[in-house]
Structure formats: C-alpha cells, structure tokens
Amino acid sequence: MPMNLMRVAALAAALVAFGMGSANATTRIVVNCFWPPQHFVCKSILKNWSEWVEKATEGRVKIAIPPKSVAPPPHQWASVEKGVVDAAVQFNGLVQNRIVGPLVAMNPFIATTDAQAMSSALWETYNKYFSDEFKSVKLLSMWVITPADLWSQTDKPVNSMADLKSRKIWALPGTNANIMKGIGAGVVAGPAVQANAIISRGVVDAFVGLSPTSVRDFQLIPYTKSMTRFKTRIYSTSFSFLMNNKKWAEISAKDQAAIMAVSGEKFARMASDHWVQRDKTASVLLAEKGVTIVDADPAFEAALIAAGKGLTQKWIKKATAKGIDGQGAYDFYVKRVGELSKKM
C-alpha cells in the first residue's frame, strides 16, 4: 500500500477508535504524536494537555491521540496543513525551509540545564520577534528541552578536536550536524527517533544531540561508554505545537481563548519540565550502568565554541533576510534565558 494511503488508513482507524464518526456537539481534535506510543510525550505531555483543554472548555473540546503516528517526524507540519491530523508536534530542526525564528534556541553554546527558562524565553522571543512566521498553521506553543551532550561508544572519551575529527558521528540535523561537518568529522544525520537504528548497529562510534533521558528512552545505554560534559552546553532542541487553521476556526472564540490559556507558555513549561525530571533519573541510571562523565578539556571546549560562532552568524543573517531582527532576537533570547534561570 502506498505510504500516503497507509497514513489515511491509520488515521481512519484512529477516528473510528475514538468514536469520531458519530455526530455530536463536541469538537474533537486529533493530535498526532510521532514518538513511539509509550514515549512520555504521547503518554504524559499530550495527555496532560488533553485534560487541561477538556477542563478549560468544560468538555466542549476533546482530544484524540491516535495509537500510532500517521506521519514520519519530518512531515508533522505538512500533515497538519493538509488536515491529515488536526494538530501535531514538529521538531523545528526538520523544517528549516519553513521557519527561522524558533531555531534561535538551537544556536550553539547558549543552552542551559534550565529547560523551563529556555522555553519561557523562546515563547517571549516568538511573540516579540517572529510571531508572523506561523501563518499556514495555528501555533499553540513551542518549547525547549534539556541540553544535548556528546557521547562516545568506544572506551576512549571524545575530548579533543583530534578525537572528534577521527570519529564517525550520528547527529541531529541542524546545529549538531553542521558543527560536526564543519570540523571535519564524518556525520550521519537523522531524527532522534531513528538514532537507535544507526547507533545500535555500530555504523557510528560517537553521537551528539541527545540528553540523558533520550539516551535511556531510545535504548542506547548498551552502546554508550562515556559523555563529555561542557561548562557551556553545546546545544538544545526546540519544538513547535501546531494546529490546522480550519480546525482552529471551527472552535468558538470562547474555547479558543480557553485552549490558549492552557497552551503557550503554560504548556511549554510543563513539557520542558518532563525532560528536566527525566534527565535526573536517567543520569542516575547511566551512572549505574557504567557510563562515565568526563569534563571537557578547556582547549577542546574553546575550539568547539569558536567553531560554532559561524553558525550563529549564519542564523542571524538568515533571520534578518526573512524580515526578523536576527541580532535583536538572539540577544533578547540569551538575555531572557539568563534572567529567567535566576528567577525560576
């Protein structure tokens, strides 16, 4: 069966399962989750939001999450635009041809361990600098997760530029992959949900772009020997939560306001905190399984920071070309992360 027909069939099955074929006064929103069904985004984050929405709208709006993703990670935005699903989460690194603004949080060496502060700062930066980037969909929220690290699959930690250049590395698309390519390392890039397929087969001998909780959840601990820890964190990931414009228009103004009251920054902080809490427990498990933490050599860290500056300038230039005050947005985001990290 062709892939597009398989997706339609999967969606149809989900609609039947959630009783959407019957006419009633309740508005139902189908929210796709591209992570594995048991992942906490599907089972906890989106479920929490579902309960918030139902309570806020006094049951007039209900959420249905299909038991299996009806589209691969790169196609979440397109599936929402086309109405294959009503809403979905999109990893911003996979839609760089569509948006620039949310990638401000994914610039190198500006991440902190305070994911909630980064998420609040990104939502503020969106409203101040690039709110008109999301015209083809309704943006419900966006958030930033805990910072990613550099991991070695061999007994030797990665702790110098020479080490890095000698490795073949799996990396998330975007910042991580671009830094590694610029340095001269061999790179295999792909979405996080596909990391296990590459890393477990020994195709690479190091990987970058995942936090401790992702290493655990994607079952990568058996293939991981060490993590290199930087004083200034190399990278973090941002996501956008999108809804179909036509579906949004079907909802009353009263319920739209109610939904946004439990979306936006409120949703962002809830979602990001899941990564914070899970990183804590995942880090304990990694240590128990013998994964060691190595502090980055200062010279190595300085060299990586220098290598990443060009990417930041490219982002600022690209944002400016699109009509965004790139330097202003970057400075504002970094400043707010620092301020919010101190207060919250």
C-alpha positions in Angstrom: 0.0 0.0 0.0 1.4 3.5 -0.9 2.7 5.5 2.1 0.0 8.2 1.8 -2.8 5.6 1.7 -1.3 3.9 4.7 -1.4 7.1 6.6 -5.0 7.8 5.7 -5.9 4.3 6.7 -4.2 4.7 10.0 -6.0 7.9 10.6 -9.3 6.4 9.7 -8.8 3.6 12.1 -7.9 6.1 14.8 -11.0 8.2 14.1 -13.2 5.1 14.4 -11.5 4.1 17.6 -12.2 7.4 19.2 -15.8 7.5 18.0 -15.5 10.4 15.7 -17.8 9.0 13.1 -20.9 9.9 15.2 -22.3 13.4 15.1 -22.3 15.3 18.3 -21.8 18.8 19.7 -18.3 18.0 21.0 -15.3 19.3 18.9 -12.7 16.6 18.7 -9.1 17.4 17.9 -6.9 14.6 16.6 -3.3 15.2 17.8 -0.6 13.1 16.2 2.5 12.0 18.3 5.5 10.9 16.2 7.3 9.5 19.1 6.9 5.7 20.0 3.4 5.2 21.6 4.9 4.6 25.1 7.1 7.7 25.0 6.3 10.3 27.6 5.3 13.0 25.0 2.5 10.7 23.9 1.6 9.2 27.3 2.1 12.2 29.6 2.7 15.6 28.0 0.0 15.5 25.4 -2.3 13.6 27.8 -1.9 16.4 30.4 -2.7 19.0 27.8 -5.8 17.0 26.7 -7.1 17.0 30.2 -6.4 20.7 30.6 -8.2 21.5 27.3 -11.2 19.4 28.3 -11.5 21.0 31.7 -10.9 24.6 30.4 -13.6 24.2 27.7 -16.0 22.4 30.1 -15.9 19.3 27.9 -16.8 21.1 24.6 -13.4 20.2 23.2 -11.9 16.8 23.5 -8.5 15.5 22.3 -7.9 12.2 20.5 -4.3 10.8 20.1 -4.0 8.0 17.6 -2.3 4.9 18.9 0.4 5.2 16.2 1.9 8.1 14.3 0.3 8.7 11.0 3.3 10.6 9.6 7.1 10.4 10.0 8.9 13.1 12.0 9.7 15.5 9.1 6.1 15.6 7.9 4.3 16.7 11.0 3.8 20.3 9.8 2.6 19.1 6.4 0.2 16.6 7.9 -1.4 19.4 10.0 -1.6 21.8 7.0 -3.3 19.2 4.8 -5.7 18.2 7.6 -4.4 14.6 7.8 -4.4 15.3 11.5 -5.7 18.4 13.4 -2.6 19.0 15.5 1.0 17.7 15.9 4.4 18.5 17.4 7.1 19.4 15.0 10.9 19.2 15.7 12.0 22.6 14.4 15.3 21.3 13.1 13.4 19.3 10.4 11.5 22.3 9.0 14.3 24.9 8.5 13.0 25.5 5.0 9.8 26.9 6.6 10.8 28.7 9.7 13.8 30.5 11.1 12.8 32.2 14.4 12.4 29.1 16.7 15.9 28.0 15.7 17.3 30.8 17.8 17.2 28.4 20.8 19.1 25.9 18.8 22.2 28.1 18.3 25.4 26.5 19.7 26.6 27.1 23.3 23.7 29.2 24.6 21.7 26.3 26.2 21.4 25.8 30.0 20.1 23.0 32.1 17.0 25.1 32.9 14.7 23.9 30.1 11.7 25.8 31.6 13.6 29.1 31.5 14.6 28.4 27.9 11.0 27.6 27.0 9.6 30.7 28.5 12.3 32.8 26.9 11.6 31.2 23.5 7.8 31.9 23.8 8.6 35.5 24.7 11.0 35.9 21.8 8.4 34.4 19.4 5.8 36.9 20.5 8.2 39.8 20.3 10.2 39.0 17.1 8.7 36.4 14.8 5.0 35.7 15.5 4.1 36.1 11.8 6.2 33.1 10.8 3.3 30.7 11.5 0.6 31.8 9.1 -0.2 28.5 7.5 -1.0 26.9 10.9 -2.1 27.9 14.3 0.8 27.9 16.7 -0.3 26.5 20.1 3.1 26.5 21.8 6.8 25.9 21.5 9.3 24.7 24.0 13.0 23.8 24.5 14.3 20.6 26.1 17.3 19.9 28.3 20.7 20.4 26.5 22.2 17.7 24.4 25.6 16.2 25.1 28.5 14.5 23.2 28.7 10.7 23.7 31.4 8.1 22.9 30.6 4.5 22.0 34.2 3.4 22.5 36.4 3.2 25.6 38.0 6.4 24.7 36.0 9.6 25.5 35.8 12.3 22.9 37.8 15.1 24.5 39.8 16.9 21.8 39.4 18.2 18.3 41.6 15.4 17.0 39.3 12.8 18.7 36.3 14.4 17.2 37.7 14.5 13.7 38.7 10.8 13.9 35.1 9.8 14.7 32.0 8.9 12.6 29.2 10.6 14.5 25.4 10.4 14.5 24.0 13.9 14.9 20.6 15.6 15.0 20.1 17.6 11.8 20.9 21.3 12.0 23.3 22.7 14.6 24.9 19.5 15.7 25.3 18.0 12.2 26.6 21.4 10.9 29.2 21.8 13.6 30.5 18.3 13.2 30.7 18.6 9.4 32.5 22.0 9.7 35.1 20.4 11.9 35.7 17.6 9.5 34.1 14.6 11.3 32.1 12.0 9.4 28.4 12.6 10.1 25.3 10.5 9.8 22.3 12.9 10.5 18.7 11.9 11.3 15.8 12.5 13.7 16.2 11.2 17.2 13.6 8.5 16.9 15.8 6.9 14.3 19.0 7.1 16.3 18.8 3.6 17.7 18.8 2.1 14.2 22.1 3.7 13.4 23.9 3.7 16.8 23.0 0.1 17.8 24.4 -1.3 14.5 27.8 0.3 15.1 27.5 2.5 12.0 29.0 5.3 14.1 31.3 5.4 17.1 30.0 8.6 18.8 26.8 10.6 18.8 25.8 14.2 19.6 22.4 15.9 20.1 20.8 13.7 22.8 20.3 14.4 26.5 20.5 11.6 29.1 16.8 10.9 29.0 16.9 10.3 25.3 19.9 8.0 25.6 17.8 6.0 28.0 14.4 6.2 26.2 15.9 5.3 22.8 17.6 2.3 24.5 21.2 3.5 23.7 22.8 2.8 27.1 24.2 -0.6 26.0 26.1 1.2 23.2 27.3 4.1 25.3 30.6 4.3 27.2 31.0 8.0 28.2 29.7 11.5 28.0 31.8 14.7 27.6 30.4 17.5 29.7 30.9 21.1 28.7 30.6 24.1 31.0 28.6 25.9 28.4 26.2 23.5 26.8 26.7 22.7 23.2 23.1 22.6 22.0 19.4 22.3 22.8 16.3 21.4 20.8 13.1 23.3 20.2 9.7 22.0 19.2 6.5 23.7 17.9 3.0 22.5 18.7 0.8 23.2 15.6 -2.9 23.1 14.8 -4.7 23.2 11.4 -6.1 26.6 10.7 -9.5 25.4 9.5 -9.9 23.2 12.6 -9.0 26.1 14.8 -11.6 28.3 13.1 -14.3 25.7 13.9 -13.7 26.3 17.6 -15.7 29.2 19.3 -13.8 32.3 20.3 -14.5 31.5 24.0 -13.0 28.0 23.7 -10.1 29.3 21.6 -9.2 31.6 24.5 -9.6 28.7 27.0 -7.3 26.5 24.9 -4.6 29.2 24.6 -4.8 29.8 28.3 -3.5 26.2 28.9 -1.2 26.3 25.9 1.5 28.9 25.1 4.0 29.3 28.0 2.0 27.1 30.4 2.2 24.1 28.1 5.9 24.9 27.2 7.0 24.9 30.8 5.1 21.7 31.6 6.5 19.9 28.5 10.1 21.0 29.2 9.9 20.1 32.8 9.3 16.5 31.8 12.8 16.4 30.2 14.3 18.1 33.3 12.9 15.5 35.7 13.6 12.5 33.4 17.2 13.7 32.9 17.7 13.5 36.6 16.6 9.9 36.8 18.2 8.9 33.5 21.6 10.3 34.7 21.4 8.1 37.8 20.7 5.0 35.6 23.5 5.8 33.2 26.0 6.0 36.1 24.7 2.7 37.5 25.3 1.1 34.0 28.9 2.3 33.9 28.5 5.3 31.6 31.2 7.8 32.8 31.1 11.6 32.7 34.3 13.4 31.5 34.7 17.1 31.9 35.7 18.7 28.6 39.3 19.9 28.3 39.1 23.7 28.2 41.0 23.9 25.0 38.6 21.5 23.4 35.6 23.5 24.6 37.1 26.7 23.4 37.7 25.3 20.0 34.1 24.0 19.7 32.7 27.3 20.8 34.8 29.0 18.1 33.6 26.5 15.5 30.0 27.3 16.4 30.2 31.1 16.1 29.9 30.9 12.3 26.6 29.1 12.6 25.2 31.8 14.9 26.1 34.5 12.4 24.5 32.5 9.6 21.3 32.2 11.7 21.3 35.9 12.3 21.9 36.7 8.6 19.1 34.2 7.6 16.7 35.6 10.1 17.4 39.2 9.0 16.9 38.3 5.4 13.4 37.0 6.3 12.5 40.2 7.9 13.3 39.3 11.5 15.6 41.4 13.7 18.1 38.5 13.9 20.6 40.1 16.2 17.9 41.5 18.4 16.0 38.2 18.7 19.3 36.4 19.5 20.3 38.9 22.2 16.8 39.0 23.7 16.6 35.2 23.9 20.0 34.8 25.5 19.3 37.7 28.0 15.9 36.3 29.0 17.3 32.8 29.5 19.8 34.2 31.9 17.2 36.3 33.7 14.6 33.6 34.0 17.1 31.0 35.1 17.9 33.2 38.1 14.3 33.8 39.0 12.5 30.5 38.4 
